[in-house]
């Protein structure tokens, strides 16, 4: 097993503290105060409490670092310092409907050498409070589930592949684009799953539970940790044009080397023929 760095211990400690509160709130779901944040997109007090816990824990352990958070937005750190990218509750709709499938996602992104932008992601953690599973990765150290090394699946054929996706819904995503992609992929693969938590979808690709994943209309906090997990598990992550970026969020396609290539060919064809 790779040595767990001090940074990763800090991230996991913060996630577990926030996760404990989420578990308690999940058990009292009917009492949560919920406000509408946008079309079919809700934010709960549990979401806000989790983000505050993560912010307090991480800021205390790494003073001067920046933050990019789903609820709190961007908070600049000191020049030259990394930033944390945080989704305190990925899968809010699942949470609010009593579905026990949601996660906390934390990633660390380094500044570019010129200090004018953001570069590679070097640490990642996706924590599932209900199952107490901690998926983590550090650059060049592999991807892990607790103390077990993760590898993407070895399946090479589309008709054996189980692929995850996110389906557009009210106010989010391009349904026409999704239908074109589904029409190309659906008849050729073993199955499609939509569980509603992009960070866990990517963690499960890293763990070999899913063979691939595609979605569009996401945000950096949805995918920053998952992108590193898949890559450190030996997989490939790109946008729909096949470009590898530190964080793929507006469009993302993930899988092992063989399946990523085949999926990208079908996906690109579906969009080209639109």
C-alpha positions in Angstrom: 0.0 0.0 0.0 1.2 3.5 -0.8 2.1 5.7 2.2 -0.8 7.9 3.1 0.4 11.5 3.1 -0.4 14.1 5.8 -2.5 15.9 3.3 -4.6 12.9 2.6 -5.1 12.2 6.3 -6.3 15.8 6.7 -8.8 15.4 3.8 -10.1 12.1 5.0 -10.5 13.4 8.6 -12.5 16.4 7.3 -14.7 14.2 5.0 -15.4 11.7 7.8 -16.4 14.5 10.2 -18.7 16.1 7.6 -20.0 12.6 6.7 -21.0 11.8 10.2 -23.3 14.9 10.2 -24.7 13.9 6.9 -25.6 10.5 8.1 -27.4 12.0 11.1 -29.3 14.4 8.9 -30.1 11.7 6.4 -31.8 9.8 9.2 -33.9 12.9 9.9 -34.6 13.7 6.3 -38.2 14.7 6.9 -37.2 17.4 9.3 -34.6 19.1 7.0 -35.2 22.7 6.0 -35.0 22.8 2.2 -34.8 25.9 0.0 -35.0 26.0 -3.8 -31.7 26.9 -5.4 -32.8 26.6 -9.1 -34.9 24.4 -11.4 -35.0 20.9 -10.0 -31.9 21.7 -7.9 -32.2 21.9 -4.2 -29.9 22.8 -1.4 -30.5 21.7 2.2 -29.2 22.7 5.5 -27.3 19.5 5.6 -25.4 20.6 2.4 -24.5 23.9 4.0 -23.5 22.3 7.3 -21.2 19.8 5.6 -19.5 22.5 3.5 -18.9 24.6 6.6 -17.4 21.6 8.4 -15.1 20.8 5.5 -14.1 24.5 5.2 -13.3 24.8 9.0 -11.2 21.5 9.0 -9.3 22.1 5.8 -8.6 25.8 6.5 -7.3 25.1 9.9 -4.9 22.4 8.6 -3.8 24.2 5.5 -4.0 28.0 6.2 -3.5 30.2 3.1 -4.9 27.6 0.6 -7.7 28.7 -1.6 -11.1 27.1 -2.0 -13.6 26.4 -4.8 -16.9 25.2 -3.3 -20.3 24.4 -4.7 -22.1 26.5 -2.2 -19.5 29.0 -1.1 -18.0 29.8 -4.5 -14.3 30.7 -5.0 -12.2 32.0 -2.1 -8.7 33.1 -3.1 -5.8 31.8 -1.2 -2.3 33.1 -0.9 -0.3 33.5 -4.1 1.3 30.2 -5.2 -0.7 28.1 -2.8 -3.0 25.2 -4.0 -6.7 25.2 -3.6 -9.3 22.7 -2.4 -12.2 21.9 -4.8 -15.2 20.8 -2.7 -18.6 19.3 -3.2 -20.0 18.8 0.3 -23.0 16.7 -0.9 -22.8 15.3 -4.4 -26.2 13.7 -4.9 -28.4 16.2 -3.2 -31.6 15.1 -4.9 -30.9 11.5 -3.8 -30.3 12.7 -0.3 -33.5 14.7 -0.1 -35.6 11.8 -1.5 -34.2 9.3 1.0 -32.0 7.5 -1.5 -28.8 6.3 0.3 -26.4 7.2 -2.6 -24.4 10.4 -2.2 -20.9 11.5 -1.5 -18.4 14.1 -0.4 -15.8 15.1 -3.0 -12.5 16.9 -2.2 -9.7 17.5 -4.7 -6.5 19.6 -4.5 -5.5 21.6 -7.6 -2.1 23.2 -8.0 -1.5 26.7 -9.5 0.2 27.0 -12.8 3.9 28.0 -12.8 3.1 31.5 -13.9 0.5 31.8 -11.1 -2.2 33.0 -13.5 -4.3 29.9 -13.6 -4.9 26.4 -12.3 -3.1 23.2 -13.4 -3.1 19.6 -12.4 -5.1 17.9 -9.7 -2.7 16.1 -7.3 -4.9 14.7 -4.6 -8.5 13.4 -4.5 -11.0 11.9 -2.1 -14.5 10.7 -2.7 -16.2 9.6 0.5 -19.5 7.7 0.6 -20.9 8.3 4.2 -23.6 5.5 4.1 -21.2 2.7 3.0 -18.2 4.3 4.8 -16.1 3.8 1.6 -13.2 6.2 1.1 -11.9 6.3 -2.5 -8.6 8.3 -2.7 -5.7 9.0 -4.9 -2.5 11.1 -5.1 -0.7 11.8 -8.2 1.7 9.0 -9.2 0.7 7.0 -6.1 -2.2 5.1 -7.5 -5.9 5.0 -6.6 -7.2 3.2 -3.5 -10.4 2.2 -1.7 -9.3 2.3 1.9 -6.1 0.2 1.7 -7.0 -1.8 -1.5 -5.4 -0.7 -4.8 -7.9 0.1 -7.5 -7.7 -0.7 -11.2 -10.1 0.1 -14.0 -11.9 -2.9 -15.5 -10.1 -5.1 -18.0 -13.1 -5.5 -20.3 -12.3 -4.8 -23.9 -15.6 -5.3 -25.7 -18.6 -2.9 -25.7 -21.1 -5.7 -25.5 -19.7 -6.6 -22.1 -19.5 -3.1 -20.8 -21.7 -1.4 -18.1 -21.6 2.3 -18.6 -22.8 5.1 -16.3 -24.2 8.4 -17.4 -26.0 11.5 -16.2 -29.4 12.2 -17.9 -30.3 15.9 -18.5 -33.2 17.2 -16.4 -35.1 20.4 -16.0 -32.7 23.3 -16.4 -29.6 21.2 -16.8 -28.0 19.6 -19.8 -28.8 19.1 -23.5 -31.4 16.4 -23.9 -31.1 16.3 -27.7 -27.3 15.7 -27.4 -27.8 13.0 -24.8 -30.3 11.1 -26.9 -28.0 11.1 -29.9 -25.2 9.7 -27.8 -27.5 7.1 -26.2 -28.8 6.0 -29.6 -25.3 5.2 -30.7 -24.1 3.6 -27.5 -27.2 1.9 -26.1 -27.6 -0.9 -28.7 -23.9 -1.8 -28.4 -23.2 -2.1 -24.7 -24.3 -4.4 -21.9 -26.2 -1.8 -19.9 -26.5 1.9 -18.8 -26.9 3.1 -15.3 -27.9 6.6 -14.0 -27.3 6.9 -10.2 -27.1 10.7 -10.0 -23.7 11.2 -8.3 -20.9 12.0 -10.8 -18.1 11.8 -8.3 -19.2 8.2 -7.3 -19.7 7.2 -10.9 -16.1 8.1 -11.6 -14.9 6.4 -8.4 -16.7 3.3 -9.5 -15.0 3.5 -12.9 -11.7 3.6 -11.0 -12.8 0.6 -9.0 -13.9 -1.4 -12.0 -17.6 -1.5 -11.0 -18.5 0.6 -14.1 -16.6 0.2 -17.3 -17.1 3.8 -18.5 -18.9 7.0 -17.9 -20.1 10.0 -19.9 -22.0 13.2 -19.0 -22.1 16.9 -19.8 -23.1 20.1 -18.0 -21.1 19.3 -14.8 -19.0 21.6 -12.7 -15.4 21.3 -11.4 -16.5 20.1 -8.0 -18.4 17.3 -9.5 -15.5 15.7 -11.4 -12.1 17.1 -10.0 -11.5 14.2 -7.6 -13.0 11.6 -9.9 -10.8 12.5 -12.8 -7.7 11.8 -10.8 -9.1 8.6 -9.4 -9.7 7.2 -12.8 -6.3 8.2 -14.1 -4.5 6.8 -11.1 -6.4 3.5 -11.5 -5.0 3.2 -15.1 -7.9 4.7 -17.0 -8.4 7.6 -19.4 -10.5 10.7 -19.0 -11.2 13.3 -21.7 -13.8 15.7 -22.9 -16.1 14.8 -25.8 -13.4 16.0 -28.3 -10.9 13.5 -26.9 -8.8 16.2 -25.1 -7.3 15.3 -21.8 -7.6 18.2 -19.3 -6.8 18.4 -15.5 -10.5 18.6 -14.9 -13.1 17.5 -17.5 -16.5 18.9 -16.4 -18.4 20.6 -19.2 -18.1 17.2 -21.1 -16.5 14.1 -19.7 -15.8 10.6 -21.0 -14.0 8.0 -18.9 -13.0 4.4 -19.2 -10.1 2.0 -19.7 -7.9 2.5 -22.7 -9.7 0.1 -25.0 -13.2 1.1 -24.1 -12.5 4.8 -23.9 -11.3 4.7 -27.5 -14.3 2.8 -28.7 -16.8 4.9 -26.8 -15.2 8.1 -28.0 -15.5 7.0 -31.6 -19.2 6.3 -31.2 -19.8 9.5 -29.2 -17.9 11.7 -31.7 -19.9 10.1 -34.6 -23.1 10.8 -32.8 -22.3 14.5 -32.4 -20.8 14.9 -35.9 -23.9 13.5 -37.5 -26.3 15.8 -35.6 
